[in-house]
Every structure is written in structure tokens, then in C-alpha cells.
């Protein structure tokens, strides 16, 4: 009977060790999940910023094209005025 108790104590100790190990792994997994969520939020924020910068870039490109067209029209008009007189 004493041998059974020893083995059950050993089994209980092993079980307790496994439980602690599982708790540690569970904590580690929850920390990783938190980091993943944090990174996902950061990625979402960066995508939003990238889209905003893209829209601003498109806007500036449109402004540049309008200014460039106006510049060439003005240059043509000045040339026409100069040759017309």
C-alpha cells in the first residue's frame, strides 16, 4: 500500500507540475494574443495613414498638373501676344 501512495504522490506532483506548465503556456499565449492584437491595430493605423498620404499625393499631383497646364497656356498666350504686335 505504501508503494501506491508514493506513486500517487509522484503522479500528483507530476500533475501539479503539468498544470503549472500549462498555466505558464496559457499566460504566454494570452500575451502573444495581446501583442498580435496590438500589431493588428498598428497595421490598421498605418494602412489608414498610407491611404491618407495617397489621397494627399493624388491631390498634389492634380494641383501640379493644373498649374503646369496653366503655365503652358500663359506661356503660349504671351508668345501669341508678342508675335501679334
SELO-550651 format. One record per residue: x, y, z of N, C-alpha, C, O, CB in turn; residue in three letters. Coordinates in pm, whole numbers. Glycine has a CB too. Layout:
R      npx      npy      npz     capx     capy     capz      cpx      cpy      cpz      opx      opy      opz     cbpx     cbpy     cbpz   res
R        X        Y        Z        X        Y        Z        X        Y        Z        X        Y        Z        X        Y        Z   ala
...
//
This chain:
R      npx      npy      npz     capx     capy     capz      cpx      cpy      cpz      opx      opy      opz     cbpx     cbpy     cbpz   res
R       83     -120        0        0        0        0       86      125        0       50      226      -59      -94        1      121   unk
R      205      116       69      293      233       75      347      269      -62      366      387      -92      409      207      169   unk
R      371      168     -146      421      193     -281      319      266     -366      354      349     -449      460       62     -347   unk
R      193      235     -344       86      300     -420       80      448     -384       64      534     -470      -50      232     -394   unk
R       93      476     -251       89      615     -207      203      695     -269      184      807     -315       96      624      -53   unk
R      322      636     -269      437      707     -326      414      738     -473      440      849     -519      565      623     -309   unk
R      365      640     -546      343      662     -689      231      763     -712      236      841     -807      310      529     -760   unk
R      129      762     -623       22      861     -639       74     1001     -603       33     1100     -663     -100      825     -552   unk
R      165     1008     -503      226     1137     -471      309     1186     -588      305     1304     -625      314     1127     -343   unk
R      386     1093     -646      466     1127     -764      378     1171     -879      409     1267     -949      553     1008     -806   unk
R      267     1102     -896      173     1137    -1002      110     1273     -976       94     1354    -1067       64     1029    -1014   unk
R       75     1298     -848       18     1428     -812      119     1539     -836       83     1646     -886      -28     1429     -666   unk
R      244     1515     -800      349     1615     -820      369     1640     -970      385     1753    -1014      482     1571     -754   unk
R      369     1531    -1045      384     1546    -1191      265     1621    -1249      280     1706    -1337      398     1408    -1259   unk
R      146     1587    -1199       25     1653    -1245       28     1802    -1210       -5     1887    -1294     -100     1587    -1184   unk
R       69     1833    -1087       79     1974    -1045      180     2048    -1132      159     2163    -1170      119     1983     -895   unk
R      290     1979    -1163      393     2040    -1249      336     2066    -1389      361     2171    -1448      517     1948    -1257   unk
R      261     1969    -1440      200     1985    -1573       98     2099    -1572       90     2176    -1668      131     1853    -1617   unk
R       22     2110    -1463      -76     2218    -1451       -6     2353    -1451      -49     2446    -1520     -161     2201    -1322   unk
R      101     2365    -1374      177     2490    -1371      237     2523    -1508      237     2637    -1552      290     2482    -1265   unk
R      286     2420    -1573      343     2437    -1707      235     2486    -1804      258     2575    -1885      406     2304    -1758   unk
R      116     2425    -1794        4     2464    -1880      -38     2608    -1852      -68     2684    -1944     -115     2369    -1860   unk
R      -40     2646    -1723      -76     2784    -1686       25     2882    -1745      -12     2987    -1796      -82     2800    -1533   unk
R      153     2845    -1737      258     2930    -1794      241     2945    -1944      256     3055    -1999      396     2872    -1763   unk
R      209     2834    -2011      188     2839    -2156       65     2921    -2190       64     2996    -2287      174     2697    -2213   unk
R      -40     2907    -2108     -163     2982    -2130     -136     3132    -2115     -185     3213    -2195     -272     2937    -2030   unk
R      -59     3169    -2014      -22     3309    -1994       59     3360    -2112       35     3470    -2162       57     3326    -1862   unk
R      154     3280    -2157      238     3317    -2271      153     3336    -2396      173     3431    -2471      347     3210    -2296   unk
R       58     3246    -2418      -31     3255    -2534     -116     3381    -2526     -134     3450    -2626     -121     3131    -2544   unk
R     -168     3413    -2408     -250     3533    -2394     -167     3659    -2417     -216     3757    -2473     -317     3538    -2255   unk
R      -40     3656    -2374       49     3770    -2402       75     3784    -2551       77     3895    -2604      182     3754    -2326   unk
R       94     3671    -2618      114     3675    -2763      -11     3726    -2835       -1     3804    -2930      151     3535    -2816   unk
R     -128     3682    -2789     -253     3729    -2848     -267     3880    -2832     -310     3949    -2924     -374     3658    -2785   unk
R     -229     3931    -2715     -234     4075    -2690     -141     4148    -2788     -177     4250    -2846     -194     4106    -2543   unk
R      -18     4093    -2804       77     4155    -2897       24     4152    -3040       37     4250    -3113      212     4083    -2890   unk
R      -36     4040    -3079      -91     4027    -3213     -201     4131    -3235     -204     4197    -3338     -146     3885    -3237   unk
R     -290     4146    -3137     -395     4247    -3146     -336     4386    -3156     -382     4469    -3234     -489     4238    -3025   unk
R     -233     4411    -3077     -166     4540    -3079     -105     4567    -3216     -118     4676    -3271      -59     4548    -2970   unk
R      -37     4465    -3270       23     4480    -3403      -85     4498    -3510      -67     4577    -3603      110     4359    -3437   unk
R     -196     4427    -3497     -306     4440    -3593     -360     4583    -3591     -388     4640    -3697     -419     4339    -3561   unk
R     -375     4640    -3472     -422     4779    -3461     -322     4874    -3524     -360     4969    -3593     -446     4817    -3314   unk
R     -193     4849    -3499      -89     4935    -3556      -88     4926    -3708      -73     5027    -3777       49     4896    -3499   unk
R     -105     4805    -3761     -109     4786    -3906     -229     4859    -3965     -218     4923    -4070     -115     4635    -3942   unk
R     -342     4849    -3899     -464     4919    -3944     -440     5069    -3947     -478     5137    -4042     -584     4885    -3853   unk
R     -377     5121    -3842     -345     5263    -3834     -250     5305    -3946     -269     5409    -4009     -284     5297    -3697   unk
R     -148     5223    -3971      -52     5254    -4077     -118     5249    -4215      -87     5331    -4302       66     5155    -4073   unk
R     -209     5154    -4236     -282     5148    -4364     -365     5274    -4382     -372     5330    -4492     -372     5023    -4371   unk
R     -429     5317    -4275     -510     5438    -4280     -423     5559    -4315     -461     5641    -4399     -582     5461    -4146   unk
R     -307     5569    -4250     -215     5678    -4281     -168     5672    -4426     -160     5774    -4494      -94     5675    -4187   unk
R     -137     5552    -4473      -91     5533    -4610     -198     5578    -4709     -168     5645    -4807      -53     5386    -4635   unk
R     -323     5541    -4682     -434     5584    -4768     -447     5735    -4769     -468     5796    -4874     -565     5521    -4723   unk
R     -435     5796    -4651     -445     5941    -4641     -333     6008    -4720     -357     6104    -4793     -441     5986    -4493   unk
R     -211     5957    -4705      -97     6012    -4779     -119     5993    -4929      -86     6081    -5008       35     5944    -4734   unk
R     -174     5878    -4967     -203     5853    -5108     -302     5954    -5163     -284     6005    -5273     -258     5712    -5127   unk
R     -407     5984    -5086     -506     6083    -5130     -443     6221    -5139     -469     6295    -5234     -626     6085    -5033   unk
R     -360     6256    -5041     -292     6385    -5044     -199     6393    -5165     -192     6496    -5232     -211     6409    -4914   unk
R     -130     6285    -5194      -40     6279    -5309     -119     6299    -5438      -77     6375    -5526       36     6144    -5312   unk
R     -233     6231    -5449     -317     6247    -5568     -362     6392    -5583     -361     6448    -5693     -440     6155    -5561   unk
R     -400     6453    -5471     -444     6592    -5472     -332     6685    -5517     -354     6773    -5600     -493     6634    -5332   unk
R     -212     6664    -5464      -98     6748    -5503      -62     6725    -5649      -23     6819    -5719       24     6720    -5414   unk
R      -74     6603    -5696      -45     6572    -5836     -143     6645    -5927     -104     6702    -6029      -51     6419    -5861   unk
R     -273     6644    -5888     -374     6718    -5965     -341     6867    -5968     -349     6930    -6073     -515     6695    -5905   unk
R     -304     6922    -5853     -268     7064    -5847     -149     7094    -5937     -147     7195    -6007     -237     7105    -5702   unk
R      -50     7005    -5934       67     7024    -6018       27     7025    -6165       71     7111    -6241      173     6915    -5991   unk
R      -56     6929    -6206      -97     6921    -6347     -173     7046    -6389     -152     7098    -6498     -184     6796    -6369   unk
R     -262     7095    -6301     -336     7219    -6332     -241     7337    -6343     -253     7418    -6435     -442     7247    -6223   unk
R     -147     7347    -6250      -51     7458    -6253       37     7449    -6377       65     7550    -6441       37     7457    -6125   unk
R       80     7329    -6411      165     7310    -6528       89     7346    -6655      144     7413    -6743      215     7164    -6536   unk
R      -37     7304    -6666     -120     7339    -6781     -139     7490    -6789     -127     7549    -6896     -257     7268    -6773   unk
R     -169     7552    -6675     -187     7698    -6672      -59     7769    -6714      -64     7867    -6787     -229     7744    -6531   unk
R       54     7720    -6668      184     7779    -6703      205     7774    -6855      245     7873    -6915      299     7705    -6630   unk
R      179     7658    -6916      199     7644    -7060       99     7730    -7138      135     7787    -7241      185     7497    -7102   unk
R      -25     7740    -7089     -125     7827    -7154      -81     7973    -7145      -94     8047    -7242     -264     7809    -7089   unk
R      -31     8014    -7030       16     8151    -7011      135     8180    -7102      142     8286    -7165       55     8176    -6864   unk
R      227     8086    -7110      344     8099    -7196      301     8114    -7343      354     8197    -7416      438     7977    -7179   unk
R      204     8031    -7386      152     8037    -7522       85     8171    -7548      103     8232    -7654       52     7921    -7547   unk
R        6     8218    -7449      -63     8346    -7465       37     8460    -7477       18     8550    -7559     -159     8371    -7346   unk
R      142     8458    -7397      246     8563    -7403      315     8558    -7539      339     8662    -7600      351     8546    -7288   unk
R      346     8438    -7587      410     8423    -7718      319     8478    -7828      364     8547    -7920      445     8274    -7745   unk
R      188     8445    -7818       92     8494    -7918       82     8646    -7914       75     8712    -8018      -47     8432    -7894   unk
R       83     8701    -7792       79     8848    -7780      204     8910    -7840      197     9012    -7908       64     8890    -7631   unk
R      318     8850    -7815      445     8904    -7863      453     8898    -8015      503     8991    -8078      563     8827    -7801   unk
R      405     8792    -8074      413     8780    -8220      300     8856    -8288      310     8890    -8405      409     8634    -8262   unk
R      193     8882    -8215       78     8954    -8271      101     9104    -8283       32     9171    -8359      -43     8930    -8187   unk
R      197     9158    -8209      217     9303    -8211      339     9338    -8288      372     9456    -8301      229     9359    -8071   unk
//
